[in-house]
C-alpha cells in the first residue's frame, strides 16, 4: 500500500450512510424504526462501552439472536471497538454454544432472553466469558434474565471519546463464522475487513442494491454474516427489514407493508413463500437470491408467476457466502422455463469481486489439473482470492489442508461447461457409488423435481446387497397433487440414465433442514444405515 491508500473496511459503509443519509430509515424491526444516524450512534456507544470494559483488539464478542436491529448493529459495533464478531446459530444446543464460546475465546455474550436463559441455567458459559448481556425484545422492551446484564446499560458509556471508523490493518479479522460441524467439531472461519468489504460490494452488484432498496431479512444474519448483506445494504443506505422467524404469511405481509423488493434464502424459503402466496401479486419488482441447492424448474416458474425473479448464487462459509453467480445471458429470457431452469441451476461464474472458479482433478500432490470443459468430466471445485477465508481459527492443520495447491478446496464435485459455467453435481461425501459407478444425488434430485407432484426432495445412498449402494429418494409432495413410488421412479428413468434412478421412494410431510435452510441429509442417512459399521459399501 502507498501512503495515500486507506485499508478497506465495511465500517466505512455505516460512517458514510450516517453522514450522507442521517435521517433515512435504516432498520425496521417490528414497531421500531431506526435511522442511519441512530444506528451509527448506537454502534459507537456500544463500541465505547466494550472498550471501557476491557475488550482488547482482536478479541471476540458473541451474539446469539435472530434477525434483529441489535444483530445488525453488532456487525458494526464490535469491529468498531476493535473486536471480532462471532454470530452464533440460534439453533445450537447449549453444549454447542458453550463449545463455540470457548473455542472463539469470546469475552462477552449478547443474546435474546429465551436463548440466553438455557445457557445460564446450565452454567454453560466458559470461564473466559466476562459477562452475559440480554438483548431487547422485538418491541424494544428490555427483558430481565437472571445472571445477565441489560443491553440498555451498555448504551451509556462513561466516556464520549472520539472513535475512529478506520482500521490499521485490512487483513485483521472482522468476524469468525462457525461451520455446521457435520464431520466433527465446527471450524471457525475467519473473515477479514478487506474480504468483508469486497464480498459486500459483490452483493451490491449481484442483487442490484441501491438507496431505494428495501431488503427483507429472510436469510439468517448469523449465516456468513447474512452472506455479507448486513454490510451490503448499509453500503447503499438501503432499508433493512428484520424478520425474526421465517413464516410465509409474515413474509408476504412485510413485502406488502414495507414495499420490500429484495430478499434471499435457501430454496426451502422459496417453497414456504409459494405455499403462502396471496391472491394478489405485488406490483413492485422483486428479486430474490437463492443458494444451498439448485432451484427447480417448478419453483422458478412459480416465483415468476408471483412477480419474483430468482438469482442463483453459490458459495460456502469459507467464501463469505456467495462466490459465484449464474449470470443470465441475453438469450435465456426467451427460452421455455424448463430449459431456462436447467441453465439457471448451474453455479455459474466467479462474481466480479472474486477470482475464477476452477474444476480440477483431485490429487494429493501440489499440482491441480483442470478437467476438460465438456460438461461431463467431474472434478473438485476450487476457489481463491479476496473473498476466500483468511483461514480456520486455531486450526493450522485444517487450514493448510484446505489450501493445498494454493486454492481453497470446497469438497464439492462438479463439471465445467464449454461456456465457462460451473455446475455442482455433488458434495464428495454425497456421491452414491453403485456397482462401481458414481451417481450424483443432485442430478437425481433435479430429475425428480421436474415432476409436477414433487415439491421437495432429497436423495442419499442406502445399502444394497448387490450393488453396494443405491440411490433412495425422500419426497415431499406438492399440496393437492398425488403420485406413487413407481410413477416417480419411471419419471426419473425418462430423464436420466436408468441406473441412476432411485431404487425406492419414501414420502415425507417435510424434509429435515438445517437452520440455514439446507436439507440435513445426515439425519436421513442415520435412519437408513442403522446396523452398518461403515457408511460406504461396494
C-alpha positions as CSV (number, residue, x, y, z in Angstrom):
1,X,0.0,0.0,0.0
2,X,1.1,3.6,-0.7
3,X,0.9,6.4,1.7
4,X,-2.3,7.6,0.1
5,X,-4.1,4.2,0.4
6,X,-6.5,3.5,3.3
7,X,-7.3,0.0,4.5
8,X,-10.6,-1.4,3.3
9,X,-13.3,-2.0,6.0
10,X,-17.1,-2.2,5.9
11,X,-17.2,0.2,8.9
12,X,-16.9,2.9,6.2
13,X,-20.3,1.9,4.9
14,X,-22.1,2.9,8.1
15,X,-20.0,6.0,8.6
16,X,-20.9,7.2,5.1
17,X,-24.6,6.3,5.3
18,X,-24.9,8.2,8.6
19,X,-23.1,11.3,7.1
20,X,-25.0,11.3,3.8
21,X,-28.4,9.9,4.8
22,X,-28.7,10.5,8.6
23,X,-32.5,10.7,8.6
24,X,-33.1,7.9,6.2
25,X,-34.7,4.8,7.6
26,X,-32.0,2.1,8.2
27,X,-33.8,-0.6,10.2
28,X,-37.4,-1.7,10.6
29,X,-37.7,-4.2,13.4
30,X,-41.3,-4.8,14.5
31,X,-42.7,-1.4,15.6
32,X,-39.2,0.1,15.9
33,X,-37.7,2.3,13.1
34,X,-34.1,3.5,13.4
35,X,-32.4,6.0,11.1
36,X,-28.8,5.7,9.9
37,X,-28.0,8.4,12.3
38,X,-29.5,6.3,15.1
39,X,-27.6,3.2,14.1
40,X,-24.2,4.9,13.9
41,X,-24.8,6.5,17.3
42,X,-25.8,3.2,19.0
43,X,-22.9,1.3,17.3
44,X,-20.4,3.9,18.6
45,X,-21.9,3.8,22.1
46,X,-21.7,0.0,22.3
47,X,-18.2,0.1,20.9
48,X,-17.1,2.6,23.6
49,X,-18.6,0.5,26.4
50,X,-16.8,-2.6,25.0
51,X,-13.5,-0.7,25.1
52,X,-14.2,0.6,28.6
53,X,-15.0,-2.9,29.8
54,X,-11.5,-4.0,28.7
55,X,-12.1,-5.5,25.2
56,X,-8.7,-5.7,23.5
57,X,-8.1,-5.6,19.8
58,X,-8.7,-8.9,18.2
59,X,-10.8,-10.4,21.0
60,X,-14.2,-11.9,20.2
61,X,-17.7,-10.9,21.1
62,X,-20.5,-13.3,20.5
63,X,-24.1,-12.6,19.6
64,X,-26.9,-15.2,19.9
65,X,-30.0,-13.7,18.4
66,X,-32.4,-14.0,15.5
67,X,-32.6,-11.2,12.9
68,X,-33.0,-8.0,14.8
69,X,-31.8,-4.4,15.0
70,X,-29.2,-5.4,17.6
71,X,-27.9,-8.3,15.4
72,X,-27.3,-5.8,12.6
73,X,-25.8,-3.1,14.8
74,X,-23.4,-5.7,16.2
75,X,-21.8,-6.0,12.7
76,X,-20.5,-2.5,13.2
77,X,-20.3,-2.0,16.9
78,X,-18.0,-5.0,17.6
79,X,-15.4,-4.3,14.9
80,X,-15.6,-0.6,15.7
81,X,-14.3,-1.5,19.2
82,X,-11.5,-3.4,17.5
83,X,-13.2,-6.7,18.3
84,X,-14.2,-9.8,16.3
85,X,-17.9,-10.6,15.8
86,X,-19.0,-14.2,16.4
87,X,-22.6,-14.6,15.3
88,X,-24.0,-17.8,16.7
89,X,-26.5,-20.1,15.1
90,X,-29.7,-19.7,17.1
91,X,-30.4,-23.5,16.8
92,X,-27.3,-24.6,18.5
93,X,-27.7,-26.7,21.7
94,X,-26.4,-25.4,25.0
95,X,-23.3,-27.6,24.7
96,X,-22.6,-26.3,21.2
97,X,-23.0,-22.7,22.3
98,X,-20.5,-23.4,25.1
99,X,-18.0,-25.0,22.6
100,X,-18.1,-22.1,20.2
101,X,-17.8,-19.5,23.0
102,X,-14.8,-21.4,24.4
103,X,-13.1,-22.1,21.0
104,X,-13.6,-18.5,19.8
105,X,-12.4,-17.2,23.2
106,X,-15.3,-14.8,23.3
107,X,-15.2,-12.2,26.1
108,X,-18.9,-11.3,26.1
109,X,-22.1,-13.0,25.0
110,X,-25.1,-10.8,23.9
111,X,-28.3,-12.8,23.5
112,X,-32.1,-12.8,23.4
113,X,-33.6,-13.7,26.7
114,X,-35.2,-17.0,25.5
115,X,-31.9,-18.2,24.0
116,X,-29.7,-16.9,26.9
117,X,-31.7,-18.4,29.8
118,X,-30.9,-22.1,29.0
119,X,-27.2,-21.3,28.6
120,X,-27.1,-19.5,32.0
121,X,-29.3,-22.1,33.8
122,X,-27.0,-24.9,32.5
123,X,-24.0,-22.9,33.7
124,X,-22.6,-23.4,30.2
125,X,-20.7,-20.1,30.0
126,X,-16.9,-20.8,29.7
127,X,-14.7,-19.1,32.3
128,X,-13.4,-16.7,29.7
129,X,-16.8,-15.0,29.1
130,X,-16.7,-12.0,31.4
131,X,-20.4,-11.1,31.1
132,X,-23.7,-12.1,29.6
133,X,-26.0,-9.4,28.2
134,X,-29.7,-9.8,27.5
135,X,-30.9,-8.0,24.3
136,X,-34.2,-6.1,23.9
137,X,-37.4,-7.8,22.8
138,X,-38.9,-7.3,19.3
139,X,-40.8,-4.2,20.6
140,X,-37.7,-2.7,22.1
141,X,-38.6,-3.6,25.7
142,X,-35.8,-4.6,28.0
143,X,-36.5,-8.1,29.5
144,X,-34.8,-9.4,32.6
145,X,-32.7,-12.5,32.7
146,X,-31.2,-13.9,35.9
147,X,-27.5,-13.6,35.8
148,X,-27.3,-11.2,32.8
149,X,-26.8,-7.5,32.4
150,X,-29.3,-5.4,30.4
151,X,-28.4,-4.2,26.9
152,X,-29.6,-0.7,27.8
153,X,-26.8,-0.4,30.4
154,X,-24.3,-0.8,27.6
155,X,-25.7,2.2,25.7
156,X,-24.3,4.8,28.2
157,X,-20.5,4.7,28.1
158,X,-18.7,6.6,30.7
159,X,-16.7,8.5,28.0
160,X,-17.7,10.2,24.8
161,X,-14.2,9.9,23.3
162,X,-14.0,10.2,19.5
163,X,-13.9,6.8,17.9
164,X,-12.3,6.0,14.6
165,X,-14.1,4.3,11.8
166,X,-10.9,3.3,10.2
167,X,-8.7,0.2,10.8
168,X,-4.9,0.0,10.7
169,X,-4.9,-3.4,9.0
170,X,-7.5,-4.5,6.5
171,X,-6.3,-8.1,6.9
172,X,-7.3,-8.1,10.5
173,X,-10.2,-10.5,11.4
174,X,-13.6,-8.8,11.5
175,X,-15.7,-11.9,12.1
176,X,-15.5,-15.7,12.9
177,X,-18.3,-17.8,11.5
178,X,-18.6,-21.4,12.5
179,X,-19.3,-24.3,10.1
180,X,-22.0,-26.8,10.7
181,X,-19.6,-29.4,12.0
182,X,-21.3,-32.3,10.3
183,X,-18.0,-34.2,10.1
184,X,-16.7,-33.2,13.5
185,X,-16.4,-30.2,15.7
186,X,-17.3,-27.0,13.9
187,X,-14.5,-24.9,12.5
188,X,-14.1,-21.2,13.0
189,X,-13.9,-19.4,9.6
190,X,-12.0,-16.1,9.8
191,X,-13.2,-13.2,7.7
192,X,-11.1,-10.1,7.2
193,X,-12.1,-6.4,6.9
194,X,-10.9,-6.4,3.3
195,X,-12.8,-9.6,2.4
196,X,-16.0,-8.4,4.0
197,X,-15.8,-5.1,2.2
198,X,-15.3,-6.8,-1.2
199,X,-17.9,-9.5,-0.5
200,X,-20.4,-6.8,0.3
201,X,-19.6,-4.9,-2.9
202,X,-20.2,-8.2,-4.7
203,X,-23.6,-8.5,-3.1
204,X,-24.4,-4.9,-4.1
205,X,-23.8,-5.7,-7.7
206,X,-25.3,-9.2,-7.7
207,X,-28.5,-8.1,-6.1
208,X,-28.8,-4.7,-7.8
209,X,-28.9,-2.9,-4.4
210,X,-29.4,0.9,-4.2
211,X,-30.5,3.6,-1.8
212,X,-34.1,2.7,-2.9
213,X,-33.7,-1.0,-1.9
214,X,-35.8,-2.4,0.9
215,X,-34.3,-5.7,2.0
216,X,-36.3,-8.3,3.9
217,X,-34.2,-10.5,6.2
218,X,-35.5,-14.0,5.4
219,X,-31.8,-15.1,5.5
220,X,-30.3,-15.5,9.0
221,X,-27.8,-12.8,9.8
222,X,-25.7,-15.4,11.6
223,X,-25.2,-17.3,8.4
224,X,-21.9,-15.9,6.8
225,X,-23.0,-12.6,8.3
226,X,-26.1,-12.8,6.2
227,X,-24.0,-13.5,3.1
228,X,-22.3,-10.2,4.0
229,X,-25.6,-8.4,3.1
230,X,-25.6,-6.9,6.6
231,X,-22.8,-4.7,5.3
232,X,-24.0,-4.5,1.6
233,X,-27.4,-2.9,2.3
234,X,-25.8,-0.5,4.6
235,X,-23.3,0.4,1.9
236,X,-26.1,1.8,-0.3
237,X,-28.1,3.2,2.7
238,X,-31.0,0.9,1.9
239,X,-33.6,-0.3,4.4
240,X,-33.1,-3.4,6.5
241,X,-36.5,-5.0,7.3
242,X,-36.0,-7.6,10.1
243,X,-37.8,-10.9,10.3
244,X,-37.2,-12.9,13.4
245,X,-38.8,-16.1,12.2
246,X,-39.4,-17.3,8.6
247,X,-43.2,-17.7,8.2
248,X,-44.9,-17.4,4.9
249,X,-47.7,-15.1,5.9
250,X,-45.2,-12.7,7.7
251,X,-43.0,-12.6,4.6
252,X,-45.9,-11.6,2.3
253,X,-47.3,-9.1,4.9
254,X,-43.9,-7.3,5.1
255,X,-43.4,-7.4,1.4
256,X,-46.7,-5.5,1.1
257,X,-46.4,-3.3,4.1
258,X,-42.7,-2.3,3.7
259,X,-42.6,-2.4,-0.1
260,X,-39.9,-5.0,0.0
261,X,-38.1,-5.5,-3.3
262,X,-35.0,-7.6,-2.3
263,X,-34.6,-10.8,-0.2
264,X,-32.6,-14.0,-0.1
265,X,-32.8,-17.6,1.2
266,X,-32.4,-21.3,0.5
267,X,-34.9,-23.0,-1.9
268,X,-36.9,-24.1,1.1
269,X,-37.7,-20.4,1.7
270,X,-39.0,-20.1,-1.8
271,X,-41.3,-23.0,-1.2
272,X,-42.6,-21.5,2.0
273,X,-43.4,-18.3,0.1
274,X,-45.1,-20.2,-2.7
275,X,-47.3,-22.1,-0.3
276,X,-48.4,-19.0,1.5
277,X,-48.7,-16.8,-1.7
278,X,-51.5,-14.2,-1.6
279,X,-54.1,-13.9,-4.3
280,X,-52.8,-10.6,-5.5
281,X,-49.3,-10.4,-6.9
282,X,-47.2,-7.4,-5.5
283,X,-46.9,-4.6,-8.1
284,X,-43.2,-3.8,-7.2
285,X,-40.4,-5.6,-9.0
286,X,-38.9,-8.2,-6.6
287,X,-35.6,-10.0,-6.9
288,X,-34.6,-13.0,-4.6
289,X,-31.2,-14.6,-4.3
290,X,-31.1,-18.3,-3.6
291,X,-28.3,-20.7,-2.8
292,X,-27.8,-24.0,-1.0
293,X,-29.3,-26.2,-3.7
294,X,-30.2,-25.5,-7.4
295,X,-33.7,-24.0,-7.7
296,X,-36.1,-26.4,-9.5
297,X,-37.9,-25.5,-12.7
298,X,-41.2,-25.8,-10.8
299,X,-40.2,-23.3,-8.1
300,X,-38.6,-20.9,-10.6
301,X,-41.9,-20.9,-12.7
302,X,-44.0,-20.4,-9.5
303,X,-41.9,-17.5,-8.3
304,X,-42.1,-15.8,-11.7
305,X,-45.9,-16.1,-11.5
306,X,-45.6,-14.2,-8.2
307,X,-43.6,-11.5,-9.8
308,X,-40.2,-12.6,-8.3
309,X,-37.1,-13.1,-10.3
310,X,-34.7,-15.7,-8.9
311,X,-30.9,-15.2,-8.9
312,X,-28.8,-18.3,-8.2
313,X,-25.5,-18.0,-6.4
314,X,-23.1,-20.5,-4.9
315,X,-20.6,-20.5,-2.1
316,X,-19.6,-21.7,1.3
317,X,-19.0,-20.3,4.7
318,X,-15.3,-20.3,3.8
319,X,-16.0,-17.9,0.8
320,X,-18.0,-15.3,2.7
321,X,-21.2,-16.9,1.4
322,X,-21.8,-16.3,-2.4
323,X,-18.7,-16.6,-4.5
324,X,-20.2,-17.3,-7.9
325,X,-23.3,-16.3,-9.7
326,X,-25.3,-18.0,-12.5
327,X,-25.2,-14.8,-14.5
328,X,-28.1,-14.7,-17.0
329,X,-27.3,-14.4,-20.7
330,X,-29.4,-12.2,-23.1
331,X,-30.8,-15.2,-24.9
332,X,-32.1,-17.1,-21.9
333,X,-35.1,-14.9,-21.3
334,X,-36.8,-16.3,-24.4
335,X,-36.4,-19.9,-23.5
336,X,-39.1,-22.0,-22.0
337,X,-39.0,-22.3,-18.2
338,X,-37.6,-25.8,-18.1
339,X,-34.7,-25.1,-20.5
340,X,-34.0,-21.8,-18.7
341,X,-34.1,-23.5,-15.3
342,X,-31.6,-26.1,-16.4
343,X,-29.2,-23.2,-17.2
344,X,-30.1,-21.3,-14.0
345,X,-29.5,-24.3,-11.9
346,X,-25.8,-24.1,-12.6
347,X,-23.4,-22.5,-10.1
348,X,-22.0,-20.2,-12.8
349,X,-19.0,-18.0,-12.9
350,X,-17.0,-16.1,-10.2
351,X,-18.5,-12.8,-9.1
352,X,-16.8,-9.6,-10.2
353,X,-15.2,-9.4,-6.7
354,X,-14.0,-13.0,-6.8
355,X,-11.5,-14.9,-8.9
356,X,-12.4,-17.6,-11.4
357,X,-13.9,-20.9,-10.3
358,X,-11.9,-23.9,-11.3
359,X,-12.9,-27.6,-11.6
360,X,-9.8,-29.8,-11.0
361,X,-8.8,-33.4,-10.7
362,X,-8.5,-34.3,-7.1
363,X,-4.9,-35.0,-6.3
364,X,-2.7,-35.5,-3.2
365,X,0.1,-33.5,-4.9
366,X,0.5,-29.8,-5.3
367,X,-0.3,-29.6,-8.9
368,X,-4.0,-29.0,-9.8
369,X,-5.1,-30.0,-13.3
370,X,-8.3,-28.6,-14.8
371,X,-10.8,-31.0,-16.1
372,X,-12.0,-30.7,-19.8
373,X,-14.8,-28.1,-20.2
374,X,-17.1,-30.8,-21.6
375,X,-19.9,-30.7,-19.0
376,X,-19.2,-34.3,-18.2
377,X,-15.8,-34.9,-16.6
378,X,-16.2,-34.5,-12.9
379,X,-13.7,-32.8,-10.6
380,X,-13.5,-30.8,-7.4
381,X,-14.5,-27.1,-7.3
382,X,-11.7,-24.9,-6.1
383,X,-11.5,-21.1,-5.5
384,X,-9.2,-18.4,-4.3
385,X,-9.0,-14.6,-3.9
386,X,-10.0,-11.8,-1.6
387,X,-13.4,-13.4,-0.8
388,X,-11.9,-16.7,0.4
389,X,-11.4,-17.0,4.2
390,X,-8.2,-16.0,6.0
391,X,-8.1,-19.5,7.5
392,X,-9.6,-21.6,10.3
393,X,-9.3,-20.1,13.7
394,X,-6.9,-22.1,15.9
395,X,-6.6,-24.9,13.4
396,X,-3.4,-24.5,11.2
397,X,-3.6,-28.1,10.0
398,X,-7.1,-27.8,8.6
399,X,-6.2,-24.5,7.0
400,X,-3.1,-26.0,5.3
401,X,-5.2,-28.9,4.0
402,X,-8.0,-26.7,2.7
403,X,-5.5,-24.5,0.8
404,X,-3.3,-27.3,-0.7
405,X,-2.1,-26.3,-4.1
406,X,-2.7,-22.6,-3.4
407,X,-6.5,-22.9,-3.9
408,X,-9.3,-23.4,-1.4
409,X,-10.8,-26.9,-1.8
410,X,-14.5,-26.9,-1.5
411,X,-15.2,-30.6,-1.2
412,X,-17.8,-30.1,-3.9
413,X,-17.8,-32.1,-7.1
414,X,-18.8,-30.6,-10.4
415,X,-18.2,-30.1,-14.1
416,X,-17.1,-27.2,-16.3
417,X,-19.3,-26.4,-19.3
418,X,-18.0,-25.2,-22.6
419,X,-19.4,-21.7,-21.9
420,X,-17.2,-21.4,-18.7
421,X,-20.1,-22.0,-16.3
422,X,-19.5,-24.4,-13.4
423,X,-22.2,-26.9,-12.4
424,X,-22.2,-28.6,-9.0
425,X,-23.0,-32.3,-9.1
426,X,-22.5,-33.3,-5.5
427,X,-20.5,-32.9,-2.4
428,X,-17.8,-35.6,-2.3
429,X,-19.4,-37.3,0.6
430,X,-22.8,-37.4,-1.1
431,X,-21.9,-39.2,-4.3
432,X,-23.5,-42.7,-4.4
433,X,-21.1,-45.4,-5.6
434,X,-23.3,-48.1,-7.1
435,X,-21.7,-51.1,-8.8
436,X,-18.6,-49.0,-9.3
437,X,-20.5,-46.1,-10.9
438,X,-20.6,-42.7,-9.4
439,X,-24.1,-41.3,-9.2
440,X,-24.8,-37.6,-8.4
441,X,-27.6,-37.2,-5.9
442,X,-28.1,-33.7,-7.2
443,X,-28.7,-35.0,-10.7
444,X,-31.3,-37.5,-9.4
445,X,-33.0,-34.7,-7.3
446,X,-33.2,-32.4,-10.3
447,X,-34.8,-35.1,-12.4
448,X,-37.4,-35.8,-9.7
449,X,-38.1,-32.1,-9.3
450,X,-39.3,-31.9,-12.9
451,X,-42.4,-33.9,-11.9
452,X,-45.2,-31.6,-11.1
453,X,-46.1,-33.5,-7.9
454,X,-42.7,-33.1,-6.3
455,X,-42.4,-30.1,-4.0
456,X,-39.1,-31.1,-2.3
457,X,-36.7,-34.0,-2.5
458,X,-33.5,-35.4,-1.0
459,X,-31.6,-38.3,-2.4
460,X,-29.0,-40.3,-0.5
461,X,-27.2,-43.6,-0.9
462,X,-28.5,-46.6,1.0
463,X,-27.0,-50.1,1.4
464,X,-27.7,-52.6,-1.3
465,X,-26.7,-56.3,-1.2
466,X,-26.0,-56.5,-4.9
467,X,-24.7,-53.0,-5.8
468,X,-23.2,-51.9,-2.6
469,X,-25.3,-48.7,-2.6
470,X,-28.4,-47.5,-4.5
471,X,-30.0,-44.0,-4.5
472,X,-33.1,-43.6,-2.4
473,X,-35.4,-40.6,-2.7
474,X,-37.3,-38.8,0.1
475,X,-40.1,-36.8,-1.4
476,X,-42.5,-34.2,-0.2
477,X,-45.5,-33.9,-2.5
478,X,-47.0,-30.6,-3.5
479,X,-50.3,-29.7,-2.0
480,X,-53.3,-31.2,-3.8
481,X,-51.2,-33.4,-6.1
482,X,-50.6,-37.2,-5.8
483,X,-48.0,-39.6,-7.1
484,X,-46.9,-43.0,-6.2
485,X,-43.4,-44.6,-5.9
486,X,-43.3,-46.3,-9.2
487,X,-44.6,-43.3,-11.1
488,X,-41.7,-41.2,-9.7
489,X,-39.1,-43.9,-10.4
490,X,-40.3,-44.2,-14.0
491,X,-40.4,-40.4,-14.4
492,X,-36.7,-40.3,-13.3
493,X,-35.7,-43.0,-15.7
494,X,-37.2,-41.0,-18.5
495,X,-35.0,-38.0,-17.6
496,X,-31.6,-39.6,-16.8
497,X,-29.8,-43.0,-17.2
498,X,-31.9,-45.8,-15.8
499,X,-29.1,-47.0,-13.4
500,X,-29.2,-43.6,-11.7
501,X,-32.9,-43.7,-10.8
502,X,-33.8,-44.3,-7.2
503,X,-34.5,-47.8,-6.1
504,X,-37.1,-46.7,-3.6
505,X,-39.1,-43.6,-2.7
506,X,-40.2,-42.6,0.8
507,X,-42.9,-39.9,1.1
508,X,-42.5,-37.4,4.0
509,X,-44.5,-34.5,5.2
510,X,-41.3,-32.4,5.4
511,X,-37.6,-32.9,4.9
512,X,-35.2,-32.3,7.8
513,X,-33.4,-28.9,7.3
514,X,-30.6,-27.1,9.0
515,X,-31.1,-23.7,10.4
516,X,-29.7,-22.2,7.2
517,X,-32.3,-24.0,5.0
518,X,-30.2,-26.8,3.7
519,X,-31.5,-30.3,3.7
520,X,-29.9,-32.3,6.5
521,X,-29.0,-35.5,4.7
522,X,-27.0,-36.7,7.7
523,X,-30.3,-37.3,9.6
524,X,-31.7,-39.3,6.7
525,X,-28.5,-41.4,6.5
526,X,-28.7,-42.1,10.2
527,X,-32.1,-43.8,9.7
528,X,-31.0,-45.8,6.7
529,X,-27.6,-47.1,7.8
530,X,-28.6,-48.4,11.3
531,X,-26.6,-51.6,11.9
532,X,-23.9,-50.9,9.4
533,X,-20.4,-50.2,10.7
534,X,-19.4,-48.3,7.6
535,X,-21.3,-45.7,5.6
536,X,-20.0,-46.9,2.2
537,X,-20.3,-50.2,0.5
538,X,-19.3,-51.8,-2.7
